[in-house]
Amino acid sequence: MLRIRAGRVHPVTAPPLEDGAVLVDAGGRIAAVGPDAQVPTPRGVQSLHFPDAELLPGLVNCHTHLELTHLGGQNAEPEFAPWIRRVRELKENTPHPQFLESAATGLRECWRAGVTCIADTGSTGAVMQALHDLGGRGIVYQEVFGPDPARVSASMAELATAVAHLRRLATSQLVLGISPHAPYTVSAPLYEAVAEYARRERLPVAVHLAESKEETQFVRDGAGPFADALRVRGITVAARHLSPVQYVVKQGVIGRGTLCIHCVQVDQDDVQALAERGATIAHCPRSNAVHRHGRALLKVFQEEGIPVGLGTDSVVSVGELDLWAEAAAAGFTGGDALRMLTMEGARALGWEREIGSLEAGKAADLAVFPSTILHHPPPSSTAFLTVVSGRIVHRAGSPQAR
């Protein structure tokens, strides 16, 4: 058992508490939360006291690529299509053990930053392995690629093999999903095949969607750098005369709970289509800015009732995985930033009944931060303490034990 007392406790779904505490039971769930005097101190419990700190729910990062942690600072391509190609080249030259090391390093960096849940997309399986081995929480979307319609069967066979292997690592706090990567790397028949496979296997889906002007040009006009690159490979590209969102909806990919990553290049019709199908969105404002994709229609998403969480994308894009910086870039401060990084992130992943707030019965995912975190978050904010399902996964500073 674990009891944590702090100068301020932020349940998120209730007003903040001065000098509050949280009691975690032996099963890793919150047994009580409230003013310190009202929270029991059972015999033998491990007690920690942070008198000048903020106790928050653990942060939720709705989009990462932790297997790429070792590639930070290695891609200086200014244009998006060449940048994507360079990422692929760097991955192809990486030995598999390096991906495993990178995934573990990235996960520990998330924990140091108070992140207790990630939604990761990747192709190597390394992040699923790291989360399993280190006892983390997350959803891992196994990527599938295949822009050539003639290779649908081969792509699906590779996906099925990966899913069969990775499913053995799944736990109550580690979920496997699948991700047909993006319109310029996935053919129309492959989209359809993956959508049917996801329904049949009951796997959650994520998709990079409406991220860039180049993607819109590719789908709508059958033109631009992505189209040129495929034609060089002998792959036919057709103009769809649709927005990326409308195109992917037509292929049957978007359903309830589908996590749509980025969604910058959208209009009102696209937003309505996503809302009608129960999609959710991972918003990565700093990555969007780095690649000059534009600004997402965040307020419109929220007005239409679409759950939106914040994500960092990869270190190849943004350098450091700093969710507080993402919140600031999206225009959120104080309590609004806190809610976006916790409860709203949990809603975007469909986990709001399990995490995202400090409530009795929920999983004990929480983090303790310096007292300035809500109004003046420092660069690369480091948590004093991070707890996942009641287990301390990161500890820094000098808490007062008793």
Summary of the structure (lengths in Angstrom):
residues: 402
radius of gyration: 21.1
end to end distance: 13.6
largest distance: 70.9
contacts: 1474
relative contact order: 0.17
helix: 38%
strand: 25%
